[in-house]
Amino acid sequence: MRADQEAFRDKLYTMDRGSLITVAMEYYVKYNELRLRSEANDRIAVDSHKQYAEMKDMCERLCAENAVLKAELEKERAKYTELNRNRFGRKTETLGSMTQSAGHTEPDPLDEEAPSQDADHEEASSGNGRPLLKYGMPKTAGTKARSRRHGGRRKLDESKLPVKEKYEFHPDVYDRLFGKGNWSFYSWDDHDTIERMPVQYYIKRIMTPVLSVGLEHVLVRPDDYEPFLAGSHLSASLVAELMYNKQGLALPYNRQADEYRRLGLSISKQTIIRNVNALALGLMPVYNHLISYIVNTEYNQCDETTAEVINDGRKPGSKSYMWVHITSEHYTGHPAVVFCFELTRGTDHLRHFYQDFIGYITCDAYISYQVLESESGGNITVSGCLMHCRRYFAIAFFMNDVSSMTDDEIQELPEMKVLMKIAEVYSVENTLKDMTAEDRLAVRIEKEKPLMDELFDYIEALDKDDNTYSYRLQKAITYALNQKEHLLRYLEDGNIPIDDGNTERSLKGYCTGRRNWLFYDTVDGAEASAIIYTMVETARLNGVDARMYLQYLLEKMSAHKNEEHSSEFLDTMMPWSDEFSEYEADKKKEAMVLMEDFFRKPEKPRTPRKKDRLPKDLPPDRPPDKEKLPLAV
């Protein structure tokens, strides 16, 4: 027992009963206070443990939500940056321009006034005061600079435009400037400008005879003339212009109607749409013949883009699609392209279009193409698009703020390293376009295969789950790894293009027009538009006049609309046919006949004597005779 306890016990022995009771009551009260305090502390401790567990759970939950929100914020930031770049930035994806525009989300108010810079110049400014890195694609060898004068004259001569000569000669002015009798004519100096004549529409009034036959004087029309469009003044040339203006030049029908009204022609938008759609659907046999032509080629390319029809029986805002099928970029025959309108993006369209196809299709990574390949039983092989793969890394690069980076730091970015490796591949591929398939494949195996192996070795070394990478970079890595098999397939056959750029180039006209007219009113209008786009783009691919080709189809198909169209006849409806070449040549001759008076050469004047004096007044449309001018000393 401790000493203090012994002292307290001895003290209790000396106390009487009353004192002991008093001491006991005091200690009892203190004991109860301590007990209550202990119970309260226990309750507080239990509540604290509960609150701690709840706060811990809440903290873990908030951290998880914060991680999700940060990821979503990164996605939205990437979308915002990409949206601003698409709205205000440069549209080119060349590496030199990318270093200029990445990281800038606001437009430069002085950009429109800034002088244009040569993208290939070594000292082009990157916007942050340092020289722009030369990341551009290498140019093909053999390009030479040409003088502006001789190059321009050569281009004018190649255009085969008619020439109207106009002589400017003002003796009175020369007398005032140099003194009368103090000047003499030496030679003519010519200057060429391209002038545009006002568009002139005219009424072609066809007169057919009415004969009085026999003694009975029976009136007979021996020439059974049938108008191009019954009950309408529209001609094949005018309808072809309407079609080409919209599908070729992206000019909506309402704007065309306004322009015709300004010229004094009352043609309403409704009249235009009704007749154009009916005549376009009448070209369906030619359209189907082009589909058969494309399906029978072994190498195809395919893509699709959105379209909108406001009266298609579905809820407002439902997306429709315009599919594009085109012969391969390396196809050595006549190129052709077909536009197909569909209400959905489902695989059923591909199944129907390619049901008899055997060969290769170059396309993007849309899953329906892989489904079609798996269902074809080996008849269809799908190859990928390296351009799409590159675009993913280019977009990821734009998410970086390179304005504060040095050139070395930019080159160390994973996005830039991938883009540089892809640029090396394209620098080789761009030199192979004019080769045969066998030679192209040999060069690909020798030079491009090592580059592609190096490219994917680097991409596979990147960790797509690395949190330091942007959302766009992670997506680009995932895309490349998932599409590796299809992206490398072009190395198996020299006829397979490296990307699907040929299809996108054919889609460019449609996408430009879509921004102008926004939507189709009906499904029939969308299908008619697909037919016209097919004819226009196929004509362009074959280097012929698309408007003239539409006129040719309208005239020929209208003349044979009640006949069964044989394969031989439809062959003559192709833009590469000899029949169309003759038609185009004849129409150009007719146009020149109409303008013959205007473009007629001035009459050669008689040869005068040298003693003849310079006439004071010269005919306005005839050049002065050199012999009549004062002779040079």
VOGU-3710 file (C-alpha; in Angstrom, 3 decimals, decimal comma):
1> mradqeafrd> 0,000/0,000/0,000  1,228/3,431/-0,867  2,037/5,941/1,832  -0,766/8,338/0,927  -3,272/5,512/1,116  -1,946/4,489/4,620  -2,202/8,092/5,767  -5,788/8,342/4,519  -6,684/5,052/6,278  -5,165/6,243/9,572
11> klytmdrgsl> -7,154/9,441/9,277  -10,387/7,473/8,872  -9,689/5,522/12,058  -9,534/8,698/14,012  -12,890/10,017/12,687  -16,298/9,432/14,284  -19,348/7,937/12,527  -20,867/11,267/11,441  -17,635/12,514/9,963  -17,202/9,243/8,094
21> itvameyyvk> -20,692/9,513/6,608  -20,001/13,088/5,512  -16,740/12,092/3,853  -18,409/9,097/2,187  -21,208/11,287/0,762  -18,689/13,758/-0,645  -16,762/11,013/-2,350  -20,017/9,430/-3,600  -21,056/12,679/-5,268  -17,611/13,015/-6,880
31> ynelrlrsea> -17,776/9,381/-8,015  -21,179/9,914/-9,692  -19,882/13,033/-11,424  -16,874/11,137/-12,706  -19,071/8,213/-13,813  -21,451/10,490/-15,716  -18,506/12,289/-17,235  -16,981/8,979/-18,324  -20,232/7,819/-19,872  -20,533/11,115/-21,726
41> ndriavdshk> -16,959/10,747/-22,954  -17,729/7,218/-24,129  -20,741/8,437/-26,043  -18,689/11,258/-27,558  -16,000/8,783/-28,570  -18,557/6,496/-30,224  -20,134/9,418/-32,052  -16,696/10,638/-33,107  -15,839/7,214/-34,514  -19,115/7,157/-36,439
51> qyaemkdmce> -18,567/10,671/-37,782  -14,989/9,782/-38,732  -16,175/6,704/-40,648  -18,858/8,758/-42,392  -16,404/11,535/-43,268  -13,886/8,967/-44,518  -16,500/7,414/-46,791  -17,576/10,858/-47,951  -13,980/11,851/-48,638  -13,350/8,715/-50,667
61> rlcaenavlk> -16,576/9,317/-52,554  -15,672/12,943/-53,248  -12,191/11,972/-54,390  -13,684/9,468/-56,820  -16,190/12,048/-58,042  -13,408/14,611/-58,331  -11,382/12,215/-60,480  -14,400/11,631/-62,726  -15,102/15,368/-62,914  -11,467/16,100/-63,731
71> aelekeraky> -11,613/13,563/-66,526  -14,857/15,089/-67,800  -13,365/18,567/-67,450  -10,366/17,460/-69,479  -12,673/16,117/-72,174  -14,713/19,319/-72,233  -11,552/21,420/-72,282  -10,286/19,346/-75,195  -13,609/19,783/-76,981  -13,571/23,518/-76,319
81> telnrnrfgr> -10,017/23,847/-77,585  -10,836/21,778/-80,649  -14,034/23,763/-81,286  -12,196/27,075/-81,092  -9,456/25,761/-83,338  -12,012/24,613/-85,910  -13,783/27,955/-85,679  -10,847/30,351/-85,565  -7,705/28,357/-86,264  -6,058/27,148/-89,424
91> ktetlgsmtq> -7,744/24,190/-91,067  -4,502/22,692/-92,358  -2,944/19,769/-90,493  0,573/20,270/-91,809  3,109/20,021/-89,022  4,533/23,481/-89,617  1,144/25,127/-89,123  0,310/22,948/-86,145  3,181/24,377/-84,101  1,783/27,825/-84,837
101> saghtepdpl> -1,826/27,198/-83,885  -1,663/24,688/-81,008  -2,536/26,077/-77,611  -4,310/29,185/-78,924  -8,037/29,130/-78,243  -8,905/32,707/-79,147  -8,787/34,350/-82,581  -6,186/36,974/-83,304  -8,038/40,165/-84,278  -5,122/41,167/-86,529
111> deeapsqdad> -4,845/37,779/-88,224  -6,835/38,831/-91,299  -4,593/41,845/-91,784  -1,341/39,967/-91,297  0,699/39,309/-94,443  0,683/35,722/-95,658  3,806/33,702/-94,859  5,472/30,922/-96,756  4,786/27,712/-94,859  8,091/26,244/-96,037
121> heeassgngr> 10,251/29,239/-95,109  12,817/28,459/-92,441  12,407/31,733/-90,641  8,602/31,841/-90,568  7,491/33,058/-87,166  5,683/30,622/-84,878  3,873/33,412/-83,044  6,075/33,337/-79,943  9,128/35,034/-81,371  11,104/31,953/-82,406
131> pllkygmpkt> 11,555/30,535/-85,913  8,952/27,992/-86,932  10,192/24,415/-87,060  10,239/22,894/-90,535  7,893/20,007/-89,896  6,170/20,107/-93,314  5,875/17,192/-95,712  8,826/17,021/-98,148  8,032/18,245/-101,637  8,355/15,923/-104,568
141> agtkarsrrh> 11,423/16,428/-106,698  11,306/18,165/-110,027  9,222/21,234/-109,144  10,614/24,412/-110,677  9,686/28,005/-110,196  8,307/29,676/-113,299  8,218/33,340/-114,108  4,879/34,988/-113,523  4,559/36,313/-117,059  5,484/33,196/-118,997
151> ggrrkldesk> 3,737/30,885/-116,533  0,558/32,943/-116,700  0,643/33,109/-120,504  1,159/29,351/-120,707  -1,829/28,745/-118,441  -4,011/31,044/-120,553  -2,989/29,230/-123,715  -3,756/25,869/-122,096  -7,245/27,067/-121,114  -8,249/27,155/-124,799
161> lpvkekyefh> -10,443/30,201/-124,236  -11,468/32,181/-127,312  -9,478/35,349/-127,890  -10,942/38,765/-128,669  -8,347/41,276/-129,808  -8,747/44,932/-128,968  -6,338/47,567/-130,230  -5,674/50,672/-128,202  -4,184/53,453/-130,395  -4,653/57,177/-129,687
171> pdvydrlfgk> -2,544/59,462/-131,969  -3,973/62,685/-130,542  -2,882/61,680/-127,065  0,604/60,814/-128,293  0,853/64,161/-130,048  0,090/65,955/-126,813  2,542/63,807/-124,849  5,501/63,692/-127,227  4,846/66,444/-129,733  3,348/66,197/-133,185
181> gnwsfyswdd> 5,689/64,491/-135,618  8,061/63,600/-132,788  6,990/59,983/-132,375  6,635/56,936/-134,624  5,142/53,486/-134,370  7,518/50,616/-133,645  5,490/47,477/-132,666  2,530/46,181/-130,685  2,811/45,132/-127,025  0,091/42,717/-125,932
191> hdtiermpvq> -1,465/42,288/-122,484  -3,870/39,486/-121,640  -6,767/39,677/-119,180  -9,545/37,189/-118,576  -12,911/38,856/-119,088  -16,358/37,560/-118,271  -19,252/38,172/-120,613  -22,683/38,709/-119,017  -24,685/35,499/-118,927  -27,209/35,676/-121,701
201> yyikrimtpv> -30,288/33,478/-121,742  -32,371/33,358/-124,877  -35,623/31,829/-126,056  -35,167/28,999/-128,513  -38,386/29,027/-130,531  -38,694/25,802/-132,519  -40,899/26,218/-135,593  -42,439/23,025/-136,987  -44,430/23,134/-140,256  -48,137/22,572/-140,546
211> lsvglehvlv> -48,977/21,275/-144,058  -52,219/21,349/-145,980  -52,448/17,960/-147,719  -54,672/16,996/-150,641  -57,719/18,620/-152,129  -59,418/18,320/-148,792  -56,686/20,528/-147,286  -56,148/18,309/-144,275  -53,767/19,990/-141,845  -50,853/17,704/-140,951
221> rpddyepfla> -47,797/18,117/-138,693  -45,238/15,787/-140,274  -42,583/16,530/-137,665  -43,683/14,900/-134,428  -41,752/17,226/-132,118  -41,764/16,273/-128,449  -40,605/18,933/-125,970  -37,952/18,103/-123,403  -40,330/18,687/-120,488  -44,049/18,703/-121,331
231> gshlsaslva> -45,872/21,790/-120,089  -42,684/23,609/-119,131  -40,263/26,047/-120,753  -37,272/24,442/-119,023  -34,626/22,973/-121,315  -31,961/20,336/-120,705  -29,248/23,020/-120,668  -31,092/25,106/-118,067  -31,909/22,120/-115,830  -28,296/20,966/-116,084
241> elmynkqgla> -27,225/24,415/-114,935  -29,651/24,265/-111,997  -28,289/20,867/-110,960  -24,666/21,845/-111,349  -25,096/25,145/-109,513  -26,365/23,316/-106,438  -24,441/20,058/-106,404  -21,339/21,423/-108,107  -21,143/24,991/-106,804  -23,126/24,601/-103,530
251> lpynrqadey> -25,691/27,254/-104,532  -29,133/26,509/-103,002  -32,178/26,535/-105,248  -33,756/29,524/-103,514  -30,697/31,650/-104,270  -30,766/30,475/-107,869  -34,439/31,415/-108,121  -33,606/34,897/-106,784  -30,821/35,288/-109,346  -33,074/34,236/-112,227
261> rrlglsiskq> -35,695/36,672/-111,006  -33,074/39,424/-111,097  -32,304/38,486/-114,705  -35,979/38,683/-115,603  -36,797/34,944/-115,580  -39,692/34,004/-113,351  -38,762/30,503/-112,143  -39,921/29,732/-108,621  -38,022/27,581/-106,146  -40,900/25,080/-106,054
271> tiirnvnala> -40,832/24,711/-109,847  -37,096/24,132/-109,788  -37,220/21,504/-107,039  -40,172/19,625/-108,534  -38,664/19,331/-112,010  -35,071/18,757/-110,917  -36,032/15,941/-108,554  -38,203/14,234/-111,186  -35,517/14,452/-113,860  -32,780/13,332/-111,458
281> lglmpvynhl> -34,747/10,232/-110,498  -35,111/9,579/-114,229  -31,325/9,079/-114,334  -31,648/6,031/-112,061  -30,605/3,543/-114,825  -27,300/5,381/-115,280  -26,902/5,571/-111,499  -27,414/1,813/-111,116  -24,997/1,186/-113,979  -22,323/3,154/-112,124
291> isyivnteyn> -23,000/1,097/-108,988  -22,456/-2,103/-110,975  -19,273/-0,619/-112,420  -17,865/0,170/-108,951  -18,881/-3,163/-107,422  -17,150/-4,993/-110,273  -13,825/-3,312/-109,494  -11,651/-5,160/-107,003  -10,489/-2,152/-104,981  -12,972/0,284/-103,427
301> qcdettaevi> -12,967/3,076/-100,882  -15,903/4,062/-98,702  -16,968/6,708/-96,196  -20,129/8,342/-94,901  -21,278/11,660/-93,475  -24,435/13,041/-91,930  -27,485/14,436/-93,715  -30,776/15,787/-92,417  -34,273/15,351/-93,834  -37,046/17,285/-92,104
311> ndgrkpgsks> -39,973/15,301/-93,550  -38,859/11,680/-93,215  -41,546/10,461/-90,796  -39,196/10,332/-87,819  -38,831/12,584/-84,801  -37,213/15,977/-85,439  -33,440/16,026/-85,391  -33,005/12,406/-86,490  -29,788/11,952/-88,434  -29,607/10,466/-91,878
321> ymwvhitseh> -26,454/9,601/-93,789  -24,900/10,078/-97,188  -22,661/7,114/-98,066  -19,912/7,470/-100,663  -18,366/4,585/-102,614  -15,470/5,248/-104,978  -12,992/3,292/-107,036  -9,569/3,026/-105,434  -7,130/5,901/-105,752  -4,686/3,551/-107,504
331> ytghpavvfc> -7,274/2,077/-109,880  -5,898/2,301/-113,424  -9,314/2,320/-115,169  -11,886/5,087/-115,360  -12,617/6,443/-111,854  -16,203/6,559/-110,607  -17,989/7,577/-107,414  -21,513/6,829/-106,144  -23,415/8,723/-103,430  -26,112/6,761/-101,591
341> feltrgtdhl> -28,653/8,299/-99,221  -29,777/6,223/-96,235  -31,922/7,037/-93,222  -29,558/5,124/-90,908  -25,897/4,296/-90,532  -26,543/0,590/-90,082  -24,652/-2,245/-91,708  -27,646/-3,139/-93,903  -26,599/-0,570/-96,495  -23,138/-2,107/-96,791
351> rhfyqdfigy> -24,614/-5,606/-96,973  -26,902/-4,560/-99,827  -24,351/-2,503/-101,750  -21,519/-5,036/-101,518  -23,549/-8,233/-101,730  -21,778/-9,253/-104,977  -18,447/-7,592/-104,240  -15,161/-9,468/-103,950  -12,111/-7,420/-103,113  -10,679/-4,752/-100,809
361> itcdayisyq> -12,377/-1,771/-99,158  -10,354/1,100/-97,701  -12,304/2,911/-94,982  -12,189/4,341/-91,482  -12,612/2,431/-88,205  -16,425/2,362/-88,174  -17,487/-1,020/-86,797  -19,908/-1,809/-89,641  -16,992/-2,315/-92,031  -15,452/-4,927/-89,747
371> vlesesggni> -18,859/-6,600/-89,387  -19,173/-6,693/-93,188  -15,704/-8,249/-93,450  -16,513/-10,956/-90,895  -19,811/-11,798/-92,613  -18,360/-11,960/-96,129  -16,674/-15,294/-95,656  -13,323/-14,009/-96,881  -14,691/-12,245/-99,980  -14,148/-8,770/-98,527
381> tvsgclmhcr> -10,972/-7,480/-96,893  -10,987/-4,145/-95,061  -7,919/-1,891/-94,893  -7,548/1,082/-92,577  -6,849/4,766/-93,087  -3,523/6,117/-91,840  -4,828/9,659/-92,348  -7,525/9,080/-89,708  -4,911/7,668/-87,333  -2,699/10,691/-87,894
391> ryfaiaffmn> -5,643/13,027/-87,310  -6,200/11,607/-83,819  -2,619/12,454/-82,838  -2,859/15,849/-84,544  -5,932/16,719/-82,480  -4,113/15,518/-79,347  -1,202/17,787/-80,246  -3,531/20,790/-80,441  -4,446/20,251/-76,788  -0,930/21,356/-75,780
401> dvssmtddei> 0,045/24,956/-75,151  3,232/25,055/-77,195  3,566/28,836/-76,962  5,603/28,434/-73,780  7,645/25,466/-75,021  11,025/25,411/-76,669  11,588/23,597/-79,961  13,294/20,735/-78,139  10,340/20,364/-75,763  7,911/20,277/-78,695
411> qelpemkvlm> 9,904/17,552/-80,406  9,843/15,480/-77,220  6,034/15,446/-77,065  4,671/11,940/-77,808  2,156/13,421/-80,242  4,904/15,176/-82,223  7,079/12,070/-82,341  4,220/10,021/-83,786  3,385/12,744/-86,302  6,999/12,955/-87,410
421> kiaevysven> 7,173/9,195/-87,934  3,957/9,249/-89,980  5,370/12,155/-92,016  8,361/9,968/-92,915  5,985/7,277/-94,185  4,064/9,764/-96,333  7,278/11,265/-97,700  7,951/7,865/-99,281  4,342/7,107/-100,260  3,903/10,428/-102,079
431> tlkdmtaedr> 6,562/9,410/-104,601  4,826/6,137/-105,533  1,591/7,394/-107,124  2,703/6,954/-110,718  4,212/3,495/-110,211  2,680/0,151/-111,089  1,172/-1,889/-108,281  4,106/-4,325/-108,290  6,757/-1,593/-108,127  4,762/0,303/-105,502
441> lavriekekp> 4,520/-2,783/-103,280  8,253/-3,480/-103,628  9,150/0,044/-102,481  6,637/-0,145/-99,653  8,174/-3,360/-98,340  11,681/-1,991/-98,661  11,223/1,533/-97,278  7,831/1,928/-95,591  7,524/-1,339/-93,669  10,501/-0,546/-91,388
451> lmdelfdyie> 9,053/2,908/-90,752  5,622/1,473/-89,893  7,202/-1,109/-87,571  9,122/1,663/-85,841  5,940/3,732/-85,575  3,926/1,008/-83,875  6,835/-0,020/-81,643  6,836/3,510/-80,287  3,035/3,688/-79,923  2,932/0,345/-78,125
461> aldkddntys> 5,572/1,623/-75,693  3,240/4,462/-74,672  0,992/3,800/-71,674  -2,534/4,720/-72,719  -3,588/4,724/-69,042  -0,959/7,298/-68,047  -2,810/10,088/-66,244  -0,281/12,635/-67,415  -1,477/12,105/-70,991  -4,417/14,107/-72,240
471> yrlqkaitya> -7,718/12,464/-72,964  -7,150/12,978/-76,693  -3,715/11,361/-76,607  -5,084/8,333/-74,744  -7,824/8,053/-77,352  -5,287/8,336/-80,194  -3,127/5,570/-78,722  -6,159/3,315/-78,283  -7,284/3,955/-81,874  -3,860/3,160/-83,324
481> lnqkehllry> -3,466/-0,068/-81,344  -6,984/-1,291/-82,143  -6,546/-0,563/-85,863  -2,977/-1,825/-86,242  -3,945/-4,877/-88,316  -6,031/-2,828/-90,766  -3,542/0,042/-90,949  -0,726/-2,319/-91,976  -2,816/-4,110/-94,596  -1,832/-1,697/-97,371
491> ledgnipidd> 1,645/-3,283/-97,201  0,166/-6,524/-98,586  -1,003/-5,193/-101,975  0,253/-2,316/-104,094  -3,291/-1,496/-105,260  -4,491/-0,688/-101,725  -4,204/3,036/-100,889  -2,533/4,081/-97,662  -5,539/6,145/-96,570  -9,123/7,043/-97,448
501> gnterslkgy> -8,349/10,588/-98,538  -9,710/9,973/-102,035  -13,208/9,506/-100,603  -12,958/12,566/-98,388  -11,953/14,678/-101,366  -15,083/13,531/-103,206  -17,158/14,365/-100,117  -15,776/17,883/-99,836  -18,246/19,363/-102,341  -21,185/17,779/-100,536
511> ctgrrnwlfy> -20,009/19,005/-97,121  -19,545/22,519/-98,499  -23,061/22,518/-99,913  -24,518/21,126/-96,697  -23,388/24,241/-94,847  -25,392/26,319/-97,328  -28,682/24,468/-97,720  -28,589/22,728/-94,276  -31,220/20,031/-94,929  -33,453/18,236/-97,433
521> dtvdgaeasa> -37,219/18,650/-97,423  -38,062/15,059/-98,407  -36,431/11,677/-98,830  -37,026/11,889/-102,601  -35,110/15,154/-102,664  -32,200/13,580/-100,780  -32,116/10,602/-103,153  -32,275/12,897/-106,182  -29,413/14,912/-104,727  -27,361/11,720/-104,269
531> iiytmvetar> -27,870/10,876/-107,963  -26,811/14,352/-109,109  -23,748/14,355/-106,822  -22,833/10,980/-108,330  -22,886/12,378/-111,854  -21,086/15,618/-110,965  -18,271/14,032/-108,978  -17,789/11,183/-111,472  -17,496/13,747/-114,276  -14,954/15,710/-112,266
541> lngvdarmyl> -12,873/12,609/-111,563  -12,728/11,963/-115,310  -11,788/15,549/-116,125  -14,877/16,450/-118,167  -17,331/19,331/-117,933  -19,811/18,247/-115,251  -22,523/20,677/-116,387  -22,187/19,501/-119,974  -22,315/15,880/-118,808  -25,577/16,509/-116,939
551> qyllekmsah> -27,041/18,123/-120,061  -25,955/15,114/-122,128  -27,640/12,679/-119,720  -30,849/14,695/-119,557  -31,174/14,904/-123,333  -30,295/11,297/-124,082  -32,288/9,737/-121,252  -35,299/11,911/-122,045  -35,162/10,809/-125,688  -35,062/7,123/-124,645
561> kneehssefl> -37,222/7,270/-121,541  -39,785/4,771/-122,880  -37,186/2,242/-123,999  -35,507/-0,638/-122,245  -32,003/0,492/-121,443  -29,458/-2,116/-122,470  -25,978/-2,387/-121,016  -24,512/-1,191/-124,324  -26,685/1,919/-124,261  -25,782/2,686/-120,639
571> dtmmpwsdef> -22,101/2,350/-121,521  -22,569/5,302/-123,865  -23,948/7,297/-120,910  -20,641/7,157/-119,042  -18,539/10,364/-118,960  -15,583/8,540/-120,541  -17,580/7,275/-123,541  -16,757/8,328/-127,084  -20,375/9,358/-127,593  -20,152/11,935/-124,827
581> seyeadkkke> -16,809/13,220/-126,110  -18,395/13,848/-129,515  -21,424/15,477/-127,903  -19,225/17,786/-125,832  -17,186/18,786/-128,881  -20,347/19,508/-130,909  -21,829/21,661/-128,145  -18,664/23,693/-127,869  -18,739/24,256/-131,621  -22,367/25,403/-131,374
591> amvlmedffr> -21,413/27,856/-128,651  -18,646/29,262/-130,802  -21,045/29,661/-133,737  -23,375/31,720/-131,529  -20,435/33,944/-130,566  -18,847/33,918/-134,009  -19,448/37,576/-134,734  -17,960/38,662/-131,449  -14,810/36,551/-131,720  -14,278/37,025/-135,471
601> kpekprtprk> -10,768/38,169/-136,270  -10,471/41,732/-137,541  -10,212/41,899/-141,334  -6,683/42,226/-142,588  -6,379/45,689/-144,194  -4,944/46,216/-147,634  -1,244/46,934/-147,823  -0,922/50,732/-148,215  1,908/52,763/-149,631  4,460/54,120/-147,210
611> kdrlpkdlpp> 3,633/57,627/-148,345  0,088/57,324/-147,021  -0,470/59,493/-144,016  -1,771/58,203/-140,710  -5,596/58,355/-140,755  -7,121/60,510/-138,095  -10,070/58,254/-137,331  -9,583/54,484/-137,063  -12,423/51,966/-137,097  -13,062/50,985/-133,470
621> drppdkeklp> -12,903/47,219/-134,143  -9,997/47,165/-136,623  -6,301/47,534/-135,807  -4,408/50,362/-137,481  -2,162/49,232/-140,310  1,439/49,146/-139,368  2,331/50,415/-142,857  0,079/53,445/-142,381  1,808/54,477/-139,166  4,802/56,816/-139,090
631> lav> 7,913/54,724/-139,585  10,423/54,375/-136,791  13,710/56,055/-137,423
//
